[in-house]
Amino acid sequence: MQSLDQLINKNGEPNILIDSFNEKYKRYAIWDYSECIYLDRTGFYLNGNIIKGNFENLFREILAKWKEDQKNQQIAAVGFMSYEFKDYIYTHIDFDKKKHNNFPLLWFCKPKKIIEYCIDNSKISDSKSMLGVVNDILPLNEYKSKIDKIKSYLKNGDVYQINFTDKKILNSTQNSSFKLYSILRTLAQPQEGIFIKNKDFDILSLSPESFVKVKNRKIQTSPIKGTRPFSKNLSENKKLKFQLQNSEKDKAEHLMIVDLLRNDLGKICKMNSVKVEDLYKIKSFKTINHMVSKVVGELNSNVDELDIINALFPGGSITGAPKESAMKIIDELENKPRNIYTGSLGYIKPNGDMSFNISIRTLLRYNNKYEYGIGGGIVWDSNETEEWNEAQQKSKILEPLF
């Protein structure tokens, strides 16, 4: 099997990468696509032409056709749901329409040329001064004001946890978003990485978090909640992991999300099949330590891909709990649309197997700027300064490029 560099030398830069430094996962490079669908505020489109009818029925019809067309290929469809796709799922909630933009709520394509590649050990070339901050996240005093408001909701019992986020707006001296992704992937070594290049946007996702994986009708979701910095000093990092493993605050916060996801899976899984595995497992990534669990189940026979998305999206780890109440408060407190940040990128196979990430640690090139969202879960005993510092920690993968 060839490395990514070897494939690029032969075929040029791909439009799409399904990327991972986890040896258990497969990696695919994709050149071009033959059809594309997307949903935005104006309607549902196939190859740039609006199509009338019920979105769910149309989506299912097109996906079924793509799965048949691609039955001898590894992948039938690749794409994403932006965070604001929640507006389509939760139509009974009156989300703030002033924050709408034209970024797709949902976007999928049928890939043409697909080649699997192996993990390589690419060296980083010159990576200095490629990114500059145009607008940073909220300053600490404004951030504290937002957290105070969240705590008033927590005190009233409206929610147990809120995932509050903001974003950095960046510019870049690197004209090729693929070259930028190539450098960042070597630095971050993503578990659930995806790159998509499109004429209207580019997405560079270095996510460590899995939203959903389905294989042979078995489904799993692996929420991340709980963070400590990563140290290259083994002894120091062991202490940091120990702190996280034994933090009652982090475990309580994590368990809220695990319980939420158990309930979400219960909507689409066979009775008594939903189980929690690897509760409170601590995983080290290149710049950060996280607490991760795995929730698994067996899908009901009549459940399809859109049913899964509707039941689970958006991921509980990036909303808070209860999910609907948390989303209403997020809508009030966050001033900008999240777009792809905390949405989900992934692919569907011809047999219905699927794999999607939670789109954190993700750069979006849109309207000639890059945006990078960061945030974290807020509970009653959260310390505002610590949470603000943790949010900044989540952008450390970009630091070598500033």
Secondary structure, DSSP 8 states (H G I E B T S, - for coil): --BHHHHHHHH-S-SEEEE-S-TTS-EEEEEEEEEEEEEETTEEEETTEE--S-HHHHHHHHHHHHHHHTTTSS-SEEEEE-GGGHHHH-TTS---GGG--SS-SEEEEEEEEEEEEB---------TT-EEEEE-S--HHHHHHHHHHHHHHHHTTS-SEEEEEEEEEEEES-S-HHHHHHHHHHHH--SEEEEEE-SSEEEEEEE--EEEEEETTEEEEE-EEEEEE--SSHHHHHHHHHHHHT-HHHHHHHHHHHHHHHHHHHTTB-TT--EEEEEEEEEE-SSEEEEEEEEEEEB-TT--HHHHHHHH-S-GGGTEESHHHHHHHHHHH--S--TTTTSEEEEE-TTS-EEEE---SEEEEETTEEEEEEEEEE-TT--HHHHHHHHHHTTGGGGGG-
